[in-house]
């Protein structure tokens, strides 16, 4: 297969940052907070770049949806080795309600427009943990899907995918074009070197609007309230089984 790979990348709050809920409980605090590329998206970019280095594909195109700041995330992917980027402009206010279905519609439209042979996404984002975008994108395109991939092998016009499932590993072979989602053990993403960071500044990022793709961003979901999880109560140690039974009785558990 010598085609084009479309890779979705998402800008999320950095995994090392402690999440804080807004005082009005409408969401989490994002202003003045460090952001980075979603770790599973990094794995997706790495896999696509490795395919290109092996001359299995000809071009890696990365796409991200959101306000102007997501261009930083696109530049990071370009520094890792992607060829060009697409910024789907979504204002900050609309971005807050942007869900997997709306993103899937955008990715499906771009996959057709770019004539992609593969769409590679992270299996989920660490902010919403939805694990839905890859599956929805495949459904909208009516393409085969290989989710939770821990190993990907291109074999002509087919893709062999080793999937991580509850019972262990499952190996499937699917036709292209297809949608893949990257699991944690697929690869170890590279660090962008300074020369590649400088080269990335010269790579092209196209700006498009959802309307240009015929996508309506209206969400059918409404977030009523966001709360922090309750604080866990400290445990106690007991010396004997009788003490344990007594404590359980005091707590009304038995």
N, C-alpha and C positions, 0 to 999 in steps of 0.2 A: 504494500500500500504506500503510495507516494502522494499523500494529500495534505490537507490542512487540519490542524487541531485547534479547537476553540476551548480556552480554559477560563473558567469563571474564578475571579478572586474577590474576596470581601474584606473590607476594612472593619475591624472589630476592636473593642477595648482590649488592650494588651493582657495576656493571660496572667501576668504578675501583679496586675492592679487590683486592689480591693474594691469591689463594686459597692456603690452607695446609691440608695434609693432617693429620688427627689422628695423634697418636703411635702409636695402635693400628691405624692403617690401615683403620678401619671407615668412614671418610667424610671430609668436609672440616669444618674448624672454622667454626661458625656463631655461637657465643656471643661477645658483645662485638664483633660485626662489623656494619658498616653494611649495611642492607638497603633496597631500593627496589622499585618496581614494575618488572616485566619490561618492557624497552623495546618489544617487539612488542605487549605488552598495552596499553601507552600508545597506540600507533597504533590499536589496535582500539577503544579507548574514544573517541578523537578522531573516528574515522569514524562511530561511532554518534551521538555528540553533534552532529556536523555534519548528519546525516540529520534529527535532531529539530529543529535550528535551521531547516532548510529545510521543516519541517512534512511530511516524508515518513513519519515515524513518530510515535507518540504518547508512548512511554515507553522509557527506557533503564534496564535493571536490570543491575547488576554483581554478580558472584558470585566468591567466593574460598574456597578450602579450606585449612584449617590451624588452628593454635593461635590464641590470643587476639590475637597480634601482627598477624595478617593484616587486622584491622580498620583498621589504619593505612593499608594499601594500598587498602582499600575507600573510606576517607574521601578519599584522594587522587583516586580516580576520581569520587567525588561532587562534589569541588571542581572538577573539570574540566567538570562539567555533567550527570553521570548523576543519575537521579531518586531511586533507592533501591538499597539493597544487600542481599545475602544472604550471611551467613557460615555456611559449612558447617563445623561444629566437628569438627576432627580433632586429637586430642592429639598433642603434639610427638613422642612416641615412634613412634606410628603414622604420623605425617606423613613421617618419614624414609624409610619404605618405600612411600609413596604413589606409584603410577606412573600413566602416561597412561591405562591401561585403567580404573583405578578412578575417575580424574577424569572420564573420558568417560561412565562410567555415571551419575555424579552430574549432569553437565551435561545428559545426555539426559533424565533424570528431571525435572530442573528445567524444561527446555524444554517438556516436556509439561504440567507443572503450571502454568507461567506462560503457556501458550498463546502461546509466542514465534513470531514470523514469521521472525526471523533469529537465528542464533547467530553472533557474531563473536568470534574468538579471535586471539591472536598466532600466527604460523606456527610458532613454537617458543619455548621458554624458554632463556635464556642460561646456565642452570645445567646442565641435562641435555642440551640440544640435541636432544631426541628427535624433534620434528616428527611427532608421532603423534596428539595429542589431537583435533585438528580432524577428521582423517580417521576416527578411531574413533567420534567423536560422531555424525558423519553416517551411518556404517554402522549404529550402534545405533538411530538414529531412522529409518533408511531414507529419508533426505532427500538431495537433490542437494547437491554441495559445490563451492565455488569457492575453491581453495587458492592461496597465494602471490599474493594480489591486489595489484596496483599501481594499479588503478582500479576503482571500483564505481559503477554507475549503476542506480537503481531505475526500472523501466519497468512500471508497473502491478503485476501479480502475477508479474512476472519480474525477474530481476537480470542485468544485463550485467556480466561480470567480465573485466578484462584481467589475465592471469596472466603472471608471470615464469617462463619455462622456460629450459632449457639453451640452446635455439637462438634465444632472443629473447623475443618476446611472443606470447601466444595469447589470443584473445578468444572467450569462451563466453557463452551465454545460458541460464540455468537458472530453473526454476520455484521459487516460494516455497511452503512454508517451506524454508529452506536453511541450510547452514553455510558461513561464509566464514572464511578465515584471512588475516591482514594481513601483507604483506611490507613491507620497509623503505621503499619509495618511494611507499606509498599516501598518506601525508600527513606533516605535521610537527606533532606534538602540541603543544598550547598549554600555557603555564605557568598554574598555578592562581593567581588573584589573591587578595589578602588578604580582600576581601569575600566571595568565593566559598568560601574556606577556612572562614570563620566561618559561612556559610550551611550548609556541608556538615555541621557539627557537629549541626545540628538535623534533618538528613535521617534517615530511618528505615533501620536495619539489622536485618533479621530473622535470628534464629539458628535453624538447623536441624541435625539430626544425620543422618549417612548412613543410619542405620536408619530414620529417618522417611521416607526416600525409597526404602526397600527395597533399599539398596545394601550389598553385602558388600565390605569393604575388604581382605579377605585377599589378599595378594600371592603370585603364583606364581613370582616372581623372587627370587633371593638374591644379594646383593653379597658376593663372597668377599674382595675386597681392593681398596683404593684406593691408588694410588701416583702420585707426581708424575712427569711425563714426564722421561726422561733428559736430562741437560745436553748441549747440542749442542757438539761439539768445534770449536775454532777452526780456520778454514781457513788455507791458506798461498798466497802468490803465487809463480808461476813465471815465468821470463823467456822460455823457449823451449819448443817442442813436445817436444824431447828431454828437458828437465827434467820436463815433465808426465808423459811416458811412464815416466821413471825413478821418479818419486814413486808412480805407480800400481803399478809392479812391486814397490816396497818395501812397499806396503800390501797386496799380494797380490790386487789387483783385475784384473790381466791376467797 
